[in-house]
Amino acid sequence: MATPAKDKGRSGGDRATPKALPNFRRRIAQRTRAAIERAAVWGFVPVTLARRLVRRIGGGDA
């Protein structure tokens, strides 16, 4: 059974390509910020602590 010559992508193996990594990190940061904000709205986390956490993650607009 022959395998195609180019089956690994740019970075080889099953790793993500270099362009995909920043997008993935940004999506994770957005989801984390949303979860922290929801926790603050529901009263599980104090608002001041939530603001500090969101700023540390990279969302200065909170």
Backbone as CSV, one residue per row, in Angstrom:
resi,resn,N_x,N_y,N_z,CA_x,CA_y,CA_z,C_x,C_y,C_z
1,MET,0.837,-1.163,0.000,0.000,0.000,0.000,0.891,1.239,0.000
2,ALA,0.741,2.045,-1.009,1.577,3.234,-1.158,0.919,4.417,-0.465
3,THR,1.752,5.225,0.183,1.232,6.430,0.819,1.572,7.630,-0.057
4,PRO,0.772,8.661,-0.014,1.092,9.852,-0.813,2.414,10.462,-0.368
5,ALA,3.065,11.121,-1.284,4.379,11.694,-0.998,4.286,12.841,-0.004
6,LYS,3.209,13.605,-0.066,3.107,14.781,0.793,1.883,14.638,1.689
7,ASP,2.016,13.897,2.770,0.875,13.685,3.650,1.061,14.282,5.042
8,LYS,2.118,15.036,5.258,2.392,15.540,6.593,2.096,17.025,6.779
9,GLY,1.907,17.782,5.769,1.701,19.213,5.944,3.019,19.954,6.083
10,ARG,2.929,21.242,6.355,4.140,22.059,6.410,5.021,21.732,7.592
11,SER,4.440,21.476,8.749,5.259,21.295,9.935,5.526,19.832,10.252
12,GLY,4.956,18.935,9.499,5.226,17.517,9.687,4.403,16.896,10.793
13,GLY,4.190,15.618,10.678,3.456,14.901,11.717,2.033,15.391,11.863
14,ASP,1.539,15.347,13.082,0.171,15.785,13.335,0.128,17.111,14.085
15,ARG,1.232,17.832,14.100,1.261,19.129,14.778,0.524,20.175,13.959
16,ALA,0.060,21.208,14.620,-0.609,22.300,13.925,0.409,23.115,13.145
17,THR,-0.043,23.724,12.077,0.847,24.572,11.304,1.117,25.857,12.086
18,PRO,2.210,26.536,11.814,2.540,27.743,12.576,1.450,28.815,12.534
19,LYS,0.739,28.944,11.415,-0.303,29.963,11.338,-1.512,29.608,12.193
20,ALA,-1.749,28.345,12.435,-2.926,27.925,13.192,-2.752,28.149,14.692
21,LEU,-1.531,28.142,15.197,-1.317,28.252,16.634,-1.779,29.579,17.231
22,PRO,-1.459,30.744,16.661,-1.947,31.988,17.262,-3.477,32.067,17.275
23,ASN,-4.130,31.563,16.231,-5.584,31.586,16.203,-6.150,30.714,17.312
24,PHE,-5.546,29.561,17.536,-5.987,28.658,18.589,-5.827,29.318,19.950
25,ARG,-4.693,29.959,20.185,-4.455,30.626,21.466,-5.445,31.763,21.690
26,ARG,-5.754,32.499,20.628,-6.712,33.598,20.748,-8.104,33.069,21.085
27,ARG,-8.495,31.961,20.460,-9.804,31.374,20.758,-9.880,30.896,22.197
28,ILE,-8.811,30.280,22.680,-8.792,29.818,24.071,-8.895,31.010,25.019
29,ALA,-8.168,32.087,24.729,-8.215,33.276,25.574,-9.617,33.875,25.579
30,GLN,-10.271,33.922,24.418,-11.626,34.464,24.342,-12.599,33.634,25.173
31,ARG,-12.478,32.321,25.072,-13.378,31.453,25.841,-13.129,31.574,27.332
32,THR,-11.872,31.711,27.708,-11.539,31.855,29.119,-12.083,33.169,29.663
33,ARG,-11.909,34.243,28.894,-12.456,35.537,29.308,-13.963,35.464,29.475
34,ALA,-14.635,34.828,28.536,-16.096,34.713,28.606,-16.515,33.928,29.850
35,ALA,-15.796,32.870,30.166,-16.133,32.068,31.342,-15.936,32.877,32.627
36,ILE,-14.871,33.651,32.692,-14.614,34.482,33.878,-15.699,35.539,34.018
37,GLU,-16.082,36.163,32.898,-17.120,37.194,32.946,-18.466,36.606,33.364
38,ARG,-18.779,35.406,32.841,-20.033,34.755,33.252,-20.024,34.450,34.743
39,ALA,-18.886,33.976,35.247,-18.782,33.667,36.675,-18.979,34.929,37.512
40,ALA,-18.481,36.061,37.032,-18.654,37.317,37.762,-20.104,37.771,37.730
41,VAL,-20.756,37.612,36.588,-22.160,38.019,36.473,-23.034,37.182,37.413
42,TRP,-22.745,35.896,37.511,-23.533,35.011,38.360,-23.131,35.104,39.830
43,GLY,-22.078,35.847,40.133,-21.700,36.067,41.518,-20.732,35.045,42.091
44,PHE,-20.170,34.199,41.256,-19.216,33.202,41.742,-17.833,33.796,41.971
45,VAL,-17.518,34.879,41.265,-16.210,35.529,41.367,-16.471,37.026,41.566
46,PRO,-15.766,37.670,42.492,-15.932,39.116,42.643,-15.560,39.847,41.345
47,VAL,-16.277,40.910,41.054,-16.075,41.636,39.800,-14.662,42.197,39.697
48,THR,-14.128,42.705,40.788,-12.777,43.275,40.725,-11.743,42.200,40.384
49,LEU,-11.910,41.013,40.960,-11.001,39.918,40.644,-11.163,39.493,39.184
50,ALA,-12.396,39.448,38.708,-12.645,39.077,37.312,-11.982,40.077,36.364
51,ARG,-12.085,41.364,36.679,-11.440,42.376,35.824,-9.927,42.173,35.772
52,ARG,-9.328,41.904,36.935,-7.880,41.678,36.956,-7.488,40.450,36.145
53,LEU,-8.245,39.383,36.288,-7.938,38.161,35.544,-8.065,38.375,34.038
54,VAL,-9.115,39.054,33.622,-9.326,39.295,32.189,-8.215,40.166,31.632
55,ARG,-7.802,41.184,32.378,-6.697,42.022,31.912,-5.417,41.226,31.789
56,ARG,-5.182,40.324,32.727,-3.960,39.508,32.698,-3.948,38.565,31.502
57,ILE,-5.127,38.059,31.153,-5.228,37.173,29.998,-4.983,37.939,28.710
58,GLY,-5.367,39.205,28.685,-5.123,39.992,27.488,-6.333,40.735,26.986
59,GLY,-7.350,40.847,27.800,-8.534,41.599,27.390,-8.630,42.873,28.183
60,GLY,-7.955,43.903,27.755,-7.932,45.161,28.500,-9.217,45.939,28.446
61,ASP,-10.214,45.487,27.672,-11.442,46.241,27.530,-12.482,45.890,28.579
62,ALA,-12.143,45.081,29.551,-13.126,44.687,30.575,-13.101,45.657,31.737
